[in-house]
Amino acid sequence: MAPPSRRTASLASLASTCPIRGRSARLLLASLPALCCAWPAHAAHVLVDAGHGPEHPGATGASGRAEYLYNRDLATALARALAALGDRTTRAEGIGADIPPARRAAGAPDADLLVSIHHDSAQARYLQAGRQAEFAGYSIFVSTLNPHPARSLRCARAIGSSLRAAGERPSGYHAEPVEGENHPFIDRRLGIHRYDALAMLRAAPMPAVLVEAGVIVNPREEARLGKPGTIARLAQAIARGAHACLESGRARD
């Protein structure tokens, strides 16, 4: 991605494969010159969100590295993997300031799908008890309050199936009936949870899925998730799932 200008570095930033300007949202939409505007008219459009931002960087990995940095790495790889499949992508990423969750979709309201990338932690009581190593695996969230719940779930299933095919396994602890979790399974085998209260998923005008790629408070899991090979494999799996979902959706629609 082209680096943001100094004038906009303190604002939230979006990067798109075709240049757009969003003055009202006060967001910079930068272009990828090599790809810009070369997409066929039928290409699917995916909004790839790197969760959190520099002000509220999310979980802290076992090594001390912030979740936001892991999210950026995987979101960058995901956008490239989607582009390689022929999909048009827009990147949502806070550069000098966070983007409020409910406004993450503002830069590409016509996108066919929002995929928000995150990396996971665990409840504080487990961390305080030294149980970090017990938690591993991905989780996928959808909101039934999204305007397109059926399409969101269809894409979540496709992404979950692709992650499993790539050798990943879902975590299960977000469904535990305890304070701070209690997000019931929609599909236990694929690691898909219902989380209606997530503002980003609820407010997005397009189908939306949030992917927790793995648990970075687990030292072994964090080390694996930081490897370029793992990032590439996760990105390709998520991209294949999203692409397959959107292709099948066009055929149905």
N, C-alpha and C positions, 0 to 999 in steps of 0.2 A: 504494500500500500504506500502511496505517496505520503510523506509526512505532512501534517497540518502546518499552515502558516503560523508565524508567531502571533499574528493578530487574533487568531482563533484558538490558540493553544489552551487558553483558559476556559474554553467552552466545551460542551459535549460535542463529539464528532461522529459523523456517519461517513462511511466510505462506500461508494457505489460503483458498479462497473460502467454506468453511464452517468454523465454529469447532470446533476439537478441542483437547484438552489432553493433552500428553505428559509427565507429571511424571517418569517413569522415564528418559526420554531427555534431560531438562533442556533442552527446547527450547520456545520460545514459538511457538504457532500462532495468528496473528492473522487476523481475518476481513476480507473486503470487504463491508461492510454492504449495498451496493447489489445484490450478486449472491448473498448468502449463502442457501444452502439452497433456491434457486429452480430448481435443475437438475432436469430430468426423470430418472426412475429409470434410463433407458437411456443417459444421457450418459457418454461416455468420461471417464476420470480420468487426467490427465497430471501427473506430478511434474516440474516445471521447476527445474533446478538451476543456480544461478549459480556456476560453478567457482571454486575457491580461496577465499580469505578475507583478512581484514585482516592476519593474522599471516604468512601465506605467500601473497602476492598474485599469484604466477605470473610470467609474462614481463613485461618492461618494454618499453613501446613506444618507438619512435624519439624521441618527444617527451619521454619520461620518465614518461608516465602508466602506471599499473599495469594489468595485464591484468584483475585483479579488477573494476575499475571498468567496463571495456568489457563484461565478462561480465554485470554487474548491469544495465547499460543494455539489452542485448539480451534477457536473461531476462525483464525487466519487460515489454518490448514483446511477447515471445513469449507470455507468460501472457495478455496482453490479446488478442492475435490468436487464441489458442485459445478464449478465452471468447467472442469474437465468432462463432466457428464452432459454439458450443453445447457445448464441452467443459468439464468441471470441471477446475480446476487447483489444484495446491498448489505453493508456492514454497519451495525450499530455499536458504537464503542465510546465510552466516556474517556476523553483525553486529559484535559486539565480539570474537569469537573464531572460529577456524576450526571447521568441521565435519569430522571425520575422513572420508576418502573412503568407507570401508566402512560408515559410518553415515548417508550422505546420503539413503538411502531409508527411514530409520527413521520419519520423520514421516508417511509415507503408504504403508505396506507393501501396501495393497490397490490401489494405482494400477495402471492398465493399461499404462503406459509411463513410463520415466524418460528425459528428454532433458537431458543435461548440456551447458551452453554454455561454450565456451572461446574464446580467441584465441591465435594461434600465434606461435612464435619460430622460430629456426633454430639449428643446431649452432654452438657457440662458435667453432669454427675458421673458419666462414664469416663470422661477425660480425667477428672479428678481422681477416679479410682484406678487410673492407669490401664484402662481397658481398650486403648486405641486400636490395638492389633486385631480386635475382634470384628472390626467393621471394614467392609470392602465391597466393591461392586458398584454398578450404576443404578440409577433410579430415573424414571420418566414421569413427569407430571402433566396432567391436563385439567382444565376447569370446565365443568358443565355449564358455567355461566358465560363462557365464551360464545359469541354469536354463531359459531359453527362447531358445536360440540362433537357431532358425528364425524366430521372431517378431521378435527383435531385428534380424535381417538384413532381414526383410521391411520393417520400418519404416525402416531405414537406406536401403534402395533407394528407398522412397517419398520420403524427405526429400532424397536426392541427386537424384532426378529432378525434384523441385520446385525445388531450388536451380538446377539447370541451366536449367530452363524460365524462371527469373527472370533469367537472364543471367550467373549465377555459373559459375566454372570451378574444377575441383579442382586442388590442388597434387599433386605426385607424389613429393616428396623423402622422405616418411616411409617409403617402400618401399626406399630405397637400402640396399644391403647393407653398412652401416657401423655402428660402435658408436654406440649411442644412437638408432638408427632401426631399420631391418630389420623393419618391420611390413608384411608382404606384402599385396598387393592381394587383396581378394575380388572387387571390381568396379572396374577401373581407370577406366572411362568415368564412373562415378558417384562416384569418389573414396572408396571404402569400403575400409578396412583392417581386418585382424584384429590385435587387441591383447589377447591373453588375460590378460596380467598386470595390467591396470588394475583395481585393487581395487574401484572404484565399480561398474564393469560386471559384474565377476565376482560380487560379493557381493549385488547387487540382487536381490530376490525376484521382480521383474517384468522383462519385456523392457526392455533399456536400450541407449541410443545416446549417444555423445559426439560433439559437433559442434565442430570448430575452425572458426570462422566466417571467418577470414582471418589474415593474417600482419602483426602490428602492429610488427615490427621494420623492416619496409619502410616508409619515410616516406610514400610516395604511397599505399600500401595502408592505412596507419594513418589518414591524413587522410580517406580514403573511408569507412572503417569507423566513424569517429566522427560522420559526418553523420546527422542525424535521418532523412533520406530513405532512406539505406542501411540504417540500423537497422530502420526500418519494413518495408522490402522484404525483408530477410533474415528478419525475424520472421514475416512473412506467408507466405513460402515454406516455412520450417520447419514452421509451424503447418499449412499445407495438406497437407504431406507426412505429418505425424504423424496428422492427422485422417483422411486418406484410408486410411492403413494400418489404423487402429483400426476404421474403418467396414467395410473389406473383411474384417478379421479377425472381426468380429461376424457378418458374412454367412456366412463359412466355418464358424465355430464353431456 
